[in-house]
Amino acid sequence: MKKELMDLRKKNIEQLNAELLSARETQFGLRIKHKTGQLNEVSDLKKLRRKIALIKTLISEMKLKGEWKWNQLIREYYQEL
């Protein structure tokens, strides 16, 4: 999981959104297989659900970090005036 986290942290928000979309599509397919009894490894659903949560957390962190930087720039600008 650490290697996966490191790989995800290297991506930007657009790439993470694409990864999230792909994971959600995979999750949908796995849920359908699970309901029809074709899924052998039920733990795959749990792993994928955690990966989706991780991606969403990273996206939120990046957005907050960007928002913080923006607020910092605004404060610095007004202090100069």
HELIX and SHEET records of a PDB file:
HELIX    1   1 LYS A    2  ARG A    9  1                                   8    
HELIX    2   2 ILE A   13  THR A   36  1                                  24    
HELIX    3   3 SER A   43  GLU A   80  1                                  38    
END                                                                             
